[in-house]
Amino acid sequence: MTEDAPSPEEFARRVFAAQPFTRFLGAELVSASPGAAEIRIVNRPDLRQQHGFVHGGVLSYLADNALTFAGGLALGGDALTAEFKVNYVRPATGPTVTARAEAVATTRRQALCRCEVWSVEEDGKQNLVAVAQGTIVSAHTPDPSPSA
């Protein structure tokens, strides 16, 4: 990184803040560093399914975004999810849900990452609710300036 370039955490916070869907859900980027990320969301009624549990789509969002931030920062920049899979373990019912992801293996072009999603109770007890794995690739966005 050059002196003018933001730190990995600053870069991650800028990208996170620029995601409309993330703002819509009210997610919080707890921490981010090369190869690791933690994202939290408050469990509220509009994020639940008919049985009162946090909707699987919300858990999937948390896993996907945490995987992508961990992998993208391991790769040194902007990234996209090439694929991921999630296994649901038990319903999420605590007042907050947290996803923690880490890059397991990184090449020049991709990062294999894994993530655990935890339902956190009021007393601080954590229950594993989902496990995910994904492949994250560098995102090469086109240069917006016209070609000469």
FIPASE-31780 format. One record per atom (N, C-alpha, C, O, CB): residue in one letter; x, y, z. Coordinates in steps of 0.001 Angstrom, whole numbers, plus 500000, padded with zeros to 6 digits. Glycine has a CB too. Layout:
// FIPASE-31780
AXYZ;...
END
This chain:
// FIPASE-31780
M500834498809500000;M500000500000500000;M500870501242500000;M501935501275500617;M499056500005501208;T500404502252499306;T501127503512499311;T500700504304500541;T499757503944501246;T500867504318498002;E501426505393500773;E501092506210501940;E499685506801501827;E499029507034502842;E502118507331502109;D499222507045500600;D497895507628500395;D496779506595500481;D495617506953500669;D497839508318499054;A497120505327500345;A496102504273500350;A495575504060501770;A496326504166502740;A496680502948499781;P494283503760501882;P493724503513503216;P494238502184503778;P494665501307503026;P492176503508503162;S494194502048505082;S494534500773505711;S493481499748505288;S492402500127504832;S494606500905507283;P493782498449505434;P492766497441505080;P491445497647505817;P490380497484505222;P493293496049505379;E491495498002507099;E490252498213507836;E489506499441507323;E488283499408507193;E490540498361509330;E490227500524507029;E489573501715506482;E488930501401505131;E487805501818504860;E490588502870506336;F489653500663504287;F489115500258502989;F487831499450503184;F486822499705502527;F490161499432502196;A487880498473504093;A486712497627504352;A485537498455504845;A484406498225504417;A487051496542505377;R485772499399505719;R484684500221506255;R484051501086505157;R482839501303505160;R485205501115507399;R484865501577504223;R484327502356503103;R483442501485502212;R482344501889501828;R485474502969502274;V483928500296501890;V483152499381501045;V481866498983501760;V480793498984501158;V483984498121500685;F481971498644503032;F480810498228503826;F479751499324503834;F478566499057503631;F481232497883505272;A480187500563504071;A479259501696504132;A478599501967502781;A477528502572502732;A479989502947504609;A479220501528501687;A478688501772500350;A477691500696499896;A477184500773498778;A479826501856499361;Q477406499710500728;Q476491498631500364;Q475059498959500806;Q474763498914502000;Q476955497300500994;P474174499285499869;P472792499626500237;P472078498502500997;P471356498775501956;P472002499967498988;F472269497241500583;F471575496141501250;F472057495994502691;F471264495694503584;F471786494826500481;T473333496200502917;T473897496142504267;T473272497213505158;T472921496950506308;T475428496314504221;R473138498420504614;R472491499501505376;R471041499154505665;R470545499398506765;R472573500838504609;F470355498579504668;F468953498178504824;F468797497192505986;F467859497306506775;F468423497547503516;L469711496229506090;L469653495237507170;L470141495780508509;L469831495207509553;L470472494027506795;G470895496868508496;G471428497434509736;G472628496674510272;G472863496664511480;G470356497467510783;A473391496036509390;A474562495263509818;A475699496185510242;A475770497341509824;A475034494330508690;E476582495655511074;E477738496397511584;E479005495609511296;E479085494416511592;E477600496673513108;L479991496276510721;L481303495672510538;L482056495833511853;L482508496930512182;L482088496327509334;V482192494744512602;V482826494785513921;V484329494924513769;V484951495746514442;V482484493523514737;S484920494119512883;S486360494182512651;S486678493633511275;S485933492825510720;S487130493403513735;A487810494091510729;A488264493617509428;A489770493787509345;A490312494831509710;A487555494375508272;S490433492759508866;S491875492790508658;S492192491804507544;S491345490981507198;S492662492443509977;P493395491866506974;P493710490921505900;P493467489475506338;P494143488961507229;P495166491095505451;G492498488837505700;G492198487443505993;G491177487206507081;G490940486052507439;G493424486762506359;A490556488246507629;A489568488048508694;A488538489168508688;A488837490313508350;A490259487972510067;A487306488806509075;A486245489806509186;A485182489315510158;A484931488116510274;A485619490107507801;E484568490254510846;E483453489948511746;E482346490962511493;E482576492172511501;E483904489970513249;I481129490440511267;I479959491270511004;I478848490858511955;I478635489673512210;I479498491145509523;R478143491856512475;R477072491595513452;R475787492265512990;R475795493292512312;R477470492104514870;I474682491641513387;I473365492209513107;I472491492035514343;I472590491025515040;I472708491535511857;V471653492998514611;V470712492914515724;V469489492136515256;V468933492414514193;V470311494339516244;N469081491170516050;N467877490378515766;N466660491243516077;N466442491655517217;N467851489040516604;R465885491505515049;R464664492297515240;R463521491615514487;R463773490811513589;R464861493780514743;P462285491917514832;P461133491197514261;P461092491132512738;P460680490111512190;P459884491831514733;D461502492183512041;D461394492163510583;D462470491317509899;D462475491200508673;D461461493566510060;L463377490729510677;L464399489831510122;L464100488366510436;L464923487488510176;L465780490204510665;R462928488111510992;R462572486751511415;R461618486094510433;R460902486759509685;R461945486771512806;Q461632484747510458;Q460673483986509665;Q459456483669510541;Q459366484143511673;Q461321482672509103;Q458537482882510027;Q457246482659510678;Q457325481972512039;Q456379482066512821;Q456387481849509785;H458431481283512346;H458573480616513645;H459286481493514677;H459482481079515820;H459334479309513474;G459668482690514274;G460319483616515199;G461833483543515196;G462480484240515978;G459832483364516571;F462422482712514330;F463879482595514237;F464399483596513206;F463666483999512303;F464302481140513855;V465676484000513344;V466282484851512330;V466219484089511007;V466585482916510938;V467768485241512706;H465751484765509965;H465559484138508654;H466890483610508112;H467937484233508287;H464935485145507657;G466830482451507451;G468021481852506857;G468694482765505849;G469914482715505692;G467665480552506194;G467929483592505170;G468512484541504224;G469391485571504915;G470394486009504352;G467417485242503449;V469023485960506126;V469835486909506898;V471132486224507329;V472207486819507253;V469048487437508146;L471029484968507783;L472230484216508174;L473141484037506960;L474362484155507068;L471846482830508779;S472538483750505807;S473298483586504574;S473990484890504177;S475150484874503766;S472381483109503446;Y473289486011504295;Y473902487320504023;Y475130487527504906;Y476194487914504422;Y472880488463504254;L474975487265506211;L476089487468507133;L477295486625506727;L478422487118506697;L475665487128508567;A477053485354506417;A478147484461506021;A478795484952504731;A480018485067504653;A477634483015505844;D477982485240503725;D478508485675502430;D479341486940502561;D480453487004502036;D477369485906501446;N478827487938503247;N479550489201503363;N480824489046504187;N481855489616503831;N478654490263503986;A480775488288505278;A481984488074506086;A483035487319505279;A484215487666505318;A481647487298507383;L482613486286504547;L483543485539503695;L484206486471502678;L485420486417502479;L482807484388502968;T483409487318502040;T483934488193500997;T484888489235501558;T485900489541500928;T482798488878500268;F484589489780502715;F485513490750503312;F486815490071503745;F487896490613503512;F484853491448504518;A486729488909504362;A487949488194504772;A488799487858503558;A490007488095503554;A487597486903505547;G488164487303502521;G488901486926501319;G489413488115500540;G490554488116500079;G488039486093500435;G488578489128500390;G488998490320499652;G490192490998500299;G491129491404499611;G487850491302499546;L490161491119501609;L491284491753502295;L492528490869502239;L493644491388502190;L490917492055503754;A492361489552502244;A493505488646502079;A494114488801500690;A495324488660500513;A493078487180502312;L493257489096499700;L493721489283498328;L494229490703498073;L494829490977497033;L492603488959497357;G493986491596499020;G494517492946498916;G493613493969498265;G494091495013497820;G495758492904498183;G492312493697498195;G491439494708497607;G490018494263497434;G489531493379498138;G491966495125496304;D489355494889496482;D487950494634496214;D487764493201495728;D488620492668495023;D487403495633495179;A486649492575496102;A486445491161495774;A484973490836495589;A484089491619495936;A487034490274496862;L484743489664495034;L483406489125494824;L483378487667495266;L484407486991495285;L482980489259493337;T482202487197495617;T482031485781495938;T481858485017494635;T480968485331493846;T480809485551496890;A482706484013494402;A482557483147493225;A481552482040493533;A480756481657492676;A483931482539492799;E481595481530494757;E480633480511495207;E480732480403496719;E481761480716497318;E480902479118494526;F479638479951497324;F479693479612498741;F478562478671499082;F477563478566498370;F479626480874499615;K478751477996500187;K477738477059500683;K477582477316502165;K478527477692502859;K478131475557500401;V476367477105502629;V476095477310504044;V475337476102504577;V474438475573503924;V475290478621504278;N475716475683505770;N474995474638506496;N474406475279507740;N475122475876508544;N475932473423506864;Y473092475149507888;Y472416475666509074;Y472477474595510158;Y472187473426509906;Y470933476070508759;V472852475003511355;V473042474071512467;V471844474077513410;V471335473021513787;V474314474419513239;R471401475264513786;R470247475417514685;R469678476814514496;R470346477679513929;R470648475175516186;P468455477050514961;P467845478377514789;P468595479464515574;P469127479215516656;P466378478339515234;A468622480647515012;A469203481811515678;A468093482559516397;A467122482993515777;A469935482742514663;T468242482710517714;T467201483347518516;T467716484462519418;T466918485210519982;T466519482319519352;G469028484589519566;G469591485587520479;G469388487007519987;G469000487211518837;G471062485334520680;P469644487991520838;P469443489386520462;P470402489884519375;P470103490867518697;P469585490247521674;T471550489217519201;T472451489554518103;T472942488276517440;T472954487201518040;T473647490404518606;V473346488426516187;V473918487319515425;V475219487840514821;V475249488922514236;V472919486786514306;T476295487063514966;T477617487479514524;T478225486439513600;T478168485240513873;T478531487724515720;A478808486910512504;A479525486040511572;A481012486367511663;A481403487533511601;A478996486214510103;R481830485340511809;R483292485491511851;R483899484635510751;R483714483418510721;R483870485087513252;A484623485280509850;A485197484567508715;A486708484740508686;A487257485722509185;A484579485058507401;E487364483741508078;E488815483808507906;E489201483163506587;E488553482229506116;E489546483119509083;A490265483680506005;A490819483076504793;A491651481881505219;A492511481992506093;A491678484103503967;V491394480742504603;V492099479500504930;V493272479285503983;V494339478838504403;V491140478298504867;A493075479602502700;A494125479463501686;A493935480557500651;A492815480829500217;A494093478047501017;T495039481182500257;T494969482284499301;T495992482084498193;T497151481755498445;T495197483633500005;T495539482291496968;T496452482324495823;T496449483752495294;T495897484653495926;T496028481287494699;R497057483952494150;R497087485289493569;R495694485777493189;R495420486976493242;R497988485305492350;R494814484853492807;R493507485235492275;R492306484899493144;R491227485456492943;R493325484601490980;Q492471484005494098;Q491306483608494890;Q491695483266496319;Q492850482977496628;Q490607482418494245;A490683483311497175;A490870482941498581;A489762481968498972;A488583482218498720;A490862484207499512;L490146480880499579;L489186479932500143;L488974480359501587;L489931480460502355;L489694478424500038;C487722480609501957;C487428481137503291;C486374480283503985;C485576479606503338;C486955482597503204;R486387480330505307;R485342479660506077;R484780480653507082;R485432481625507464;R485889478384506795;C483544480377507498;C482836481303508374;C481968480523509352;C481379479498509009;C481979482289507553;E481904481026510560;E480967480512511560;E480020481648511918;E480442482791512096;E481714479962512839;V478736481321512021;V477718482307512385;V477186481909513754;V476799480760513971;V476556482382511309;W477169482865514672;W476817482614516068;W475630483460516497;W475564484650516188;W478010482893516977;S474697482851517203;S473617483564517859;S474131483886519265;S474530482985520002;S472264482715517887;V474119485158519630;V474670485576520916;V473521485949521849;V472729486846521560;V475656486773520743;E473451485247522960;E472385485468523943;E472693486694524804;E473812487206524791;E472204484220524837;E471693487156525548;E471878488321526421;E472967488113527456;E473650489065527833;E470586488654527118;D473142486869527930;D474170486586528936;D475556486382528315;D476515486072529022;D473782485351529736;G475660486558526980;G476937486404526291;G477195485013525746;G478148484810524994;G478033486767527206;K476356484046526118;K476523482692525609;K476340482705524090;K475440483362523566;K475514481713526284;Q477206481968523396;Q477152481910521944;Q476770480514521483;Q477319479519521958;Q478495482323521337;N475825480449520553;N475394479183519964;N475701479201518477;N475306480128517770;N473880478933520210;L476402478187518002;L476706478082516582;L475415477813515816;L474705476852516113;L477752476963516316;V475107478665514824;V473865478508514068;V474106478163512602;V473211477635511943;V473048479771514159;A475293478450512082;A475585478123510689;A477094478083510461;A477866478757511144;A474923479145509740;V477485477280509488;V478883477194509056;V478880477340507549;V478057476733506862;V479566475838509507;A479805478149507027;A479854478386505584;A481285478318505081;A482240478516505832;A479234479746505237;Q481408478036503802;Q482699478033503129;Q482491478663501763;Q481454478457501132;Q483294476581503011;G483474479432501302;G483320480074500012;G484631480361499321;G485694480385499941;G482566481331500168;T484533480579498019;T485669480985497206;T485459482443496824;T484428482810496261;T485827480076495937;I486443483258497134;I486378484693496896;I487413485043495837;I488548484570495891;I486619485502498212;V487025485867494880;V487936486248493799;V488111487759493767;V487227488513494174;V487416485741492440;S489273488186493274;S489521489616493109;S488522490195492119;S488201489576491105;S490972489876492634;A488041491378492425;A487105492065491525;A487908493085490736;A488567493952491310;A485920492756492319;H487850492976489441;H488526493942488579;H487452494767487900;H486870494353486897;H489459493237487528;T487200495935488458;T486189496813487882;T486798497608486749;T487964497997486826;T485598497753488947;P486036497859485700;P486574498605484555;P486949500029484939;P486319500638485803;P485560498630483415;D487962500543484300;D488391501923484496;D487311502833483910;D486984502708482730;D489793502193483829;P486744503759484720;P485660504598484218;P486120505668483220;P485289506277482547;P484970505262485375;S487442505903483115;S487911506929482186;S487927506383480750;S488214505205480536;S489323507423482593;P487618507237479776;P487594506760478385;P489007506414477899;P489996507006478331;P486962507829477460;S489066505449476999;S490350505026476424;S490874506103475489;S490103506792474822;S490204503679475667;A492181506238475449;A492788507233474555;A493149506597473245;A493672507268472356;A494028507867475190;
END
